[in-house]
């Protein structure tokens, strides 16, 4: 059961860089719901999109799967024969808890897609041919200089008719636009019960770890990686999700 996110509720002399450790895993569902506007809509609709792009007897990847929210959505929606989901994360606590959540899903539903969970660095992953790849708020934690190479490898693994779904926090080239949407995001966090201290300390913890790009940067990089079309399908404040077609 998820706990309330109180990780940054007490003053810290030195705020360490954010990591997906056991403390974060315990509160992650609460943290993500209160921090990322539109997150439930994105997750559920990745399942719907998956049902459109999944081809029979193919692999569906959830890269940076965390607790498996996207994996569960794909299992709810994709009905193509012979498909299976591979969830990958480099956090051992995430993979362990993700397995618990998936076993609970299995207990409530029948005839769901089989799942394989892998603890691995997605930069070193041996990719299988696949019809769907979800990168749901994952690329922003990859070093910027490694992003194009990763996306190029993902494009090469996609089967004809497949798709990459990329969800990311955005930054904006226009300073006023960036400041407005940043302030609105902080308002969103306040409305969800985070204190000024929690907001400030979380920002300090994550600023060296998560490096967002502009929408134009994402589009140009995806096209450079070999994708033929990039279609934004969702945005709420400074969070967005894109469909990239091979």
C-alpha positions as CSV (number, residue, x, y, z in Angstrom):
1,X,0.0,0.0,0.0
2,X,1.4,3.4,-0.9
3,X,2.2,5.9,1.9
4,X,1.8,9.7,1.8
5,X,4.8,11.5,0.3
6,X,6.6,13.2,3.2
7,X,10.2,12.7,2.0
8,X,10.9,16.5,1.9
9,X,8.6,17.6,4.7
10,X,11.5,18.2,7.2
11,X,14.3,20.7,6.7
12,X,17.5,19.0,5.4
13,X,20.9,20.5,6.0
14,X,22.1,19.3,2.6
15,X,19.5,18.0,0.1
16,X,20.9,14.9,-1.7
17,X,20.3,14.2,-5.4
18,X,17.0,12.5,-6.0
19,X,17.2,8.7,-6.5
20,X,14.5,6.0,-6.9
21,X,15.4,4.3,-3.6
22,X,13.2,2.4,-1.1
23,X,12.0,5.6,0.5
24,X,10.7,6.9,-2.9
25,X,9.2,3.5,-3.8
26,X,7.1,3.5,-0.7
27,X,5.5,6.8,-1.5
28,X,5.8,6.9,-5.3
29,X,2.1,6.5,-6.3
30,X,1.2,9.4,-4.0
31,X,4.3,11.5,-5.2
32,X,3.6,11.1,-8.9
33,X,-0.2,11.8,-8.5
34,X,0.5,15.0,-6.6
35,X,3.5,16.1,-8.7
36,X,2.6,15.4,-12.4
37,X,-0.6,17.0,-13.7
38,X,-2.4,14.7,-16.0
39,X,-0.5,11.6,-15.0
40,X,-3.5,9.2,-14.7
41,X,-4.8,10.3,-18.0
42,X,-1.4,9.8,-19.7
43,X,-1.0,6.3,-18.2
44,X,-4.5,5.1,-19.1
45,X,-4.3,6.4,-22.6
46,X,-0.9,4.8,-23.2
47,X,-2.9,1.5,-22.8
48,X,-5.5,2.7,-25.3
49,X,-2.7,3.8,-27.7
50,X,-1.0,0.4,-27.1
51,X,-4.1,-1.4,-28.3
52,X,-4.0,0.5,-31.6
53,X,-0.3,0.0,-32.3
54,X,0.3,-3.5,-30.9
55,X,0.7,-6.2,-33.5
56,X,0.1,-9.9,-32.8
57,X,2.9,-12.0,-31.3
58,X,5.0,-8.9,-30.5
59,X,6.8,-7.4,-27.6
60,X,5.6,-4.2,-25.8
61,X,8.3,-2.3,-23.8
62,X,7.7,-0.2,-20.7
63,X,11.2,1.4,-20.3
64,X,11.7,3.0,-16.9
65,X,8.6,1.1,-15.7
66,X,8.9,2.1,-12.1
67,X,5.9,0.5,-10.3
68,X,4.4,-0.7,-13.6
69,X,1.5,1.7,-14.1
70,X,1.9,1.7,-17.9
71,X,2.5,-2.0,-17.9
72,X,-0.8,-2.5,-16.1
73,X,-2.6,-0.2,-18.5
74,X,-1.2,-2.1,-21.5
75,X,-2.4,-5.4,-19.9
76,X,-5.9,-3.9,-19.5
77,X,-6.3,-2.6,-23.0
78,X,-4.1,-4.7,-25.5
79,X,-6.0,-7.7,-26.8
80,X,-3.7,-8.7,-29.7
81,X,-2.9,-12.4,-29.6
82,X,0.6,-13.4,-28.5
83,X,1.7,-10.1,-27.2
84,X,3.8,-9.8,-24.0
85,X,5.1,-6.8,-22.0
86,X,8.7,-6.3,-20.9
87,X,9.1,-3.8,-18.1
88,X,12.6,-2.5,-17.5
89,X,13.9,-0.4,-14.6
90,X,17.4,0.1,-13.1
91,X,16.0,0.5,-9.6
92,X,15.9,-2.9,-7.7
93,X,13.3,-1.6,-5.2
94,X,11.1,-0.4,-8.0
95,X,11.3,-3.8,-9.8
96,X,10.5,-5.7,-6.6
97,X,7.5,-3.6,-5.7
98,X,6.3,-3.6,-9.4
99,X,6.3,-7.4,-9.3
100,X,4.0,-7.3,-6.2
101,X,1.6,-4.9,-8.0
102,X,1.5,-7.1,-11.1
103,X,0.8,-10.2,-9.0
104,X,-2.1,-8.3,-7.4
105,X,-3.4,-7.4,-10.9
106,X,-3.2,-11.0,-11.9
107,X,-5.3,-12.0,-8.9
108,X,-8.1,-9.6,-9.9
109,X,-8.2,-10.2,-13.7
110,X,-7.9,-13.2,-16.0
111,X,-6.2,-13.5,-19.4
112,X,-3.9,-10.6,-19.1
113,X,-0.8,-10.3,-21.2
114,X,2.3,-12.0,-19.7
115,X,5.0,-9.7,-18.3
116,X,8.7,-10.0,-17.8
117,X,10.4,-7.6,-15.5
118,X,14.1,-6.8,-16.0
119,X,16.4,-4.8,-13.7
120,X,18.7,-3.2,-16.2
121,X,20.1,0.0,-17.6
122,X,18.0,0.7,-20.7
123,X,21.1,2.2,-22.4
124,X,22.6,-1.3,-22.3
125,X,19.5,-3.3,-23.0
126,X,19.5,-5.9,-25.8
127,X,16.2,-4.9,-27.5
128,X,13.9,-7.3,-29.1
129,X,11.8,-6.4,-32.2
130,X,8.7,-4.7,-30.8
131,X,5.5,-3.0,-31.8
132,X,5.3,-0.5,-28.9
133,X,7.8,1.3,-26.7
134,X,6.7,3.5,-23.8
135,X,9.2,6.0,-22.3
136,X,7.0,7.5,-19.7
137,X,9.0,10.2,-17.9
138,X,12.2,8.3,-18.4
139,X,14.2,10.0,-21.1
140,X,14.5,13.2,-18.9
141,X,16.7,11.1,-16.5
142,X,19.1,10.0,-19.3
143,X,22.2,12.2,-19.9
144,X,21.3,14.6,-22.7
145,X,24.3,13.4,-24.8
146,X,23.1,9.8,-24.7
147,X,19.5,10.5,-25.7
148,X,19.8,10.5,-29.5
149,X,21.7,7.2,-29.5
150,X,19.1,5.5,-27.3
151,X,16.2,6.8,-29.5
152,X,18.0,5.6,-32.6
153,X,18.3,2.1,-31.1
154,X,14.6,2.2,-30.1
155,X,13.6,3.2,-33.6
156,X,15.7,0.3,-35.1
157,X,13.8,-2.2,-32.8
158,X,10.3,-1.0,-33.8
159,X,8.3,-3.1,-36.2
160,X,6.5,-1.5,-39.1
161,X,3.2,0.0,-37.9
162,X,4.5,0.3,-34.3
163,X,5.0,3.4,-32.2
164,X,7.1,5.0,-29.5
165,X,5.1,6.9,-26.8
166,X,7.3,9.5,-25.1
167,X,6.1,11.4,-22.1
168,X,8.3,14.2,-20.6
169,X,8.3,17.3,-18.5
170,X,9.0,20.3,-20.9
171,X,11.0,23.4,-20.7
172,X,10.2,26.4,-22.9
173,X,12.4,28.6,-25.0
174,X,10.2,31.6,-24.3
175,X,11.2,32.8,-20.9
176,X,7.8,34.2,-20.0
177,X,6.0,31.0,-21.1
178,X,8.5,29.0,-19.1
179,X,8.1,31.0,-16.0
180,X,4.3,31.0,-16.2
181,X,4.0,27.2,-16.7
182,X,6.6,26.7,-13.9
183,X,4.6,28.9,-11.5
184,X,1.4,27.1,-12.5
185,X,3.0,23.7,-11.8
186,X,4.0,25.0,-8.4
187,X,0.4,26.0,-7.8
188,X,-0.6,22.5,-8.8
189,X,1.7,21.1,-6.1
190,X,0.4,23.5,-3.5
191,X,-3.1,22.6,-4.3
192,X,-2.2,18.9,-3.7
193,X,-0.9,19.7,-0.2
194,X,2.8,20.2,-0.7
195,X,4.4,22.9,1.5
196,X,6.8,25.6,0.3
197,X,9.6,23.6,2.1
198,X,8.7,20.4,0.3
199,X,8.5,22.1,-3.1
200,X,11.8,23.9,-2.6
201,X,13.7,20.8,-1.3
202,X,12.3,18.6,-4.0
203,X,13.4,21.1,-6.7
204,X,16.9,21.1,-5.2
205,X,17.0,17.3,-5.1
206,X,16.0,16.9,-8.7
207,X,17.6,19.8,-10.6
208,X,20.9,17.9,-11.2
209,X,19.1,14.6,-12.1
210,X,16.2,15.5,-14.4
211,X,17.0,17.7,-17.4
212,X,13.9,18.5,-19.5
213,X,14.0,19.5,-23.2
214,X,11.8,21.8,-25.3
215,X,9.1,20.2,-27.5
216,X,11.1,21.3,-30.5
217,X,14.2,19.6,-29.2
218,X,12.2,16.4,-28.7
219,X,10.7,16.6,-32.2
220,X,14.1,17.3,-33.9
221,X,15.8,14.5,-32.0
222,X,13.2,11.9,-32.7
223,X,13.3,12.8,-36.5
224,X,17.1,12.6,-36.3
225,X,16.8,9.1,-34.7
226,X,14.9,8.0,-37.8
227,X,11.2,8.5,-36.8
228,X,9.0,9.7,-39.7
229,X,6.4,11.6,-37.7
230,X,6.1,13.1,-34.2
231,X,2.6,13.8,-33.0
232,X,1.9,15.5,-29.6
233,X,-1.3,14.0,-28.2
234,X,-1.4,15.4,-24.7
235,X,-0.2,18.4,-22.7
236,X,-1.1,19.6,-19.2
237,X,0.9,22.6,-18.0
238,X,4.6,21.7,-18.6
239,X,4.0,17.9,-19.0
240,X,3.4,16.4,-22.4
241,X,3.3,13.1,-24.3
242,X,4.1,12.4,-27.9
243,X,3.6,9.6,-30.4
244,X,6.6,8.9,-32.7
245,X,6.0,6.7,-35.7
246,X,8.8,4.7,-37.4
